[in-house]
């Protein structure tokens, strides 16, 4: 890509300096001093200071290697051991610094704080593996600045003095990072270099610079959250069909006047309101004037002020977390992806990291690949009927996922018992996950059913990684991604320390102890083994790095250590009235419910069932939890404690005493209204029944309340509908 200012205008300066260089050693030495912060391949600078221009131009023509500096040092080459940390001013973002790192007039930039160190190192590693070294990293705290400098990563100080912890979405720190990004863009564009700005939670899979050079007339090329393909090749998206938001995690700026004006307006907008999300503000500005195609460049559209030429990078190859991890759009279209951005995921920063690990795109430290206690993996068993048969419904989706969860639950228990790290199996889903209602999979997308779903579609990955109190949650169980054992970074000594485990029937001769000692043969484990059996069998193999179970179906019979299964103390007021009562959690659905009596059976207790039905219902659902099915269920059932209280308060004819009526009156309108909101049938039936003037089996107490409740219900429903329309 061409630099911003033409080199022709600098030729007179070039000739003068060239003559000075070949004229004498002293002048040449002075030149080297002035050019210490420039790169041999740096392009001419836009309207540069005389000294800077001289340094760049002289260095380019002389063909003499420049002294190595922190600006032009090869990436990953750390500074000399005894070299002191440079002064803070050496890390200020300058035109000279950018010029030293830029190639072909372009610079690739990301930024972050120390919480994203591993993401930043992964980002840099992918680019350098692709042969791209025209990059810079902005450090938002001094801890990250020092760490990157010592590792040989070109870094500059953003002066943010930001905290080193993670920035949760929507938090003040999150919004501050957004403002810092916009300030950084405004600082870089005047230097005259094309700017490829990236978030740290994305990685490059292919050198993007040649692709971006295909669209030299574009002022701005942006990625998007588009999940439905608008093109099937590697051309830009059809901007007319793009419905997803423009995503500012990957976008390419040219230092044109329209782009600079957009950057300034974006900055001013964010600085005027520190609660604005930077991406929403960007999208609002882009759409101020939008929709006229660029003549001769149909893939570009005029936007923002009607003069900025915008192109939308194809989501099939500049992938989002959905088009890459869920749809695999690039695979289905037979394209090579350039980038993947870990959007569309549900476990925060930990979920982003895990997604990249699943795809073997994250570079972890060596310790990650060699857990002290070793690893445990298993081959999942999924019947074809659960995976492929029948319609893709909520029911069939849960049947498939729950079948896998049961095996994973057993694997987690055995891993905890043997103090090993569990290698998660691949998870299969029939339905997608979104943060909004959807029909199972998004219409128009290329999502196949079933599909290999990311772990954060099913598990709360970020919670599983937390260091939770052992007293409350039990021992921590570490885990790895399903692709862990195939990762090229896994050390050879770990891969080769491998033992297969096969399940067998306990009473079969094949399952005898002697068969387990055959060298090279799989270890045989009786199905439904006890805790002690597992400990005894695997004690001799504690130094084996990987235990591979043939299956987890019925592999474990449950814990026998009483201390491990306490978890909670269960109290019961009626323990003495229940034969065989034990201080254990409910084992069946029946045990999990309190003692209910059918209202229709209460006549034998000297109570009028018709009179009890309404108060029983109101007391049962007054807290407002549940739905129509729940509230109507409760209408026909009454807790034994409530039945006893009502029997005391009511005379045999089914009428409430004066004192009981006064006590019960206040909750009734609110309870009837709640019933109506939940879709129960009591409120409507009560209004009709009360026209009986409290005849036999009815409670006259509510005769006057029913119309008011009905009016209140109608006003509430009307108001809710109006709110929905708004």
Number of C-alpha atoms within 10 A of each C-alpha: 16 14 20 20 16 12 15 9 11 16 11 10 14 20 13 12 20 18 12 16 21 11 11 10 11 10 14 18 11 12 20 19 12 16 23 20 23 29 28 23 17 22 25 24 24 17 13 14 9 9 11 19 22 22 23 28 26 26 25 20 13 14 9 11 11 18 14 13 14 22 24 22 18 15 20 16 14 15 16 8 7 6 7 8 11 11 8 12 9 14 21 15 19 13 19 23 22 28 29 26 26 24 24 15 23 27 24 24 22 24 23 27 25 23 17 19 18 17 24 25 18 22 24 26 21 20 20 17 13 14 11 19 21 22 24 22 24 25 27 23 20 20 16 23 24 16 15 23 21 17 14 16 26 27 26 25 22 23 16 15 13 17 15 17 11 15 20 12 12 12 11 13 16 17 21 21 20 20 21 21 23 21 19 20 19 19 14 22 19 14 20 22 30 26 23 23 21 21 20 25 22 26 24 23 19 19 17 18 17 10 13 15 12 11 17 11 14 24 23 25 22 21 25 24 20 25 25 21 20 19 15 16 15 18 16 23 24 18 19 12 12 18 13 12 14 22 20 21 20 23 20 24 23 23 20 18 14 19 22 20 15 18 22 15 16 23 23 14 17 22 15 9 10 14 14 17 17 24 16 14 15 23 16 13 19 20 14 12 15 18 15 15 17 17 10 7 13 13 20 27 24 22 22 23 16 16 17 25 24 25 27 24 26 26 30 36 26 25 29 27 23 24 28 24 24 19 24 20 25 21 14 12 16 11 14 14 21 19 21 25 26 26 22 17 21 21 19 18 21 17 24 24 20 22 23 23 19 19 16 17 20 21 18 15 10 11 8 12 18 17 15 13 16 21 26 25 27 20 14 19 13 14 11 9 10 17 20 14 10 9 11 17 13 13 10 20 20 16 16 23 19 13 16 21 16 14 22 20 12 18 25 21 18 23 23 17 16 19 19 24 24 26 24 21 20 16 18 21 24 27 25 21 20 14 8 5 8 12 10 16 17 16 11 9 15 18 22 15 18 17 18 16 19 25 23 19 19 16 14 15 20 16 12 14 14 10 11 13 10 9 8 10 10 13 15 16 17 17 21 20 20 21 15 20 18 10 15 9 15 15 13 9 10 17 13 11 13 15 18 16 20 19 21 18 14 15 9 9 11 14 19 16 12 10 14 17 12 9 8 9 13 18 24 23 24 22 19 19 18 16 18 12 14 18 15 10 14 16 11 9 12 15 12 16 22 25 23 19 22 17 18 24 18 15 23 20 13 15 16 11 10 8 8 10 12 13 13 10 8 11 11 11 6 9 12 9 9 9 7 7 11 12 12 12 14 12 8 8 7 9 10 10 9 9 13 15 16 15 24 15 13 19 13 9 12 13 21 24 21 17 20 28 22 23 18 21 23 24 18 21 22 17 10 16 11 11 15 15 11 15 25 18 15 22 23 19 22 24 17 14 12 16 20 11 10 18 19 13 17 20 14 14 12 21 22 22 13 11 9 14 16 11 10 14 12 10 12 20 21 16 23 28 23 21 26 22 16 19 16 21 15 21 23 15 12 19 20 13 19 20 15 14 14 16 11 14 17 24 23 18 19 21 19 13 16 23 16 13 22 19 12 15 21 14 12 15 14 12 12 12 11 10 9 8 7 6
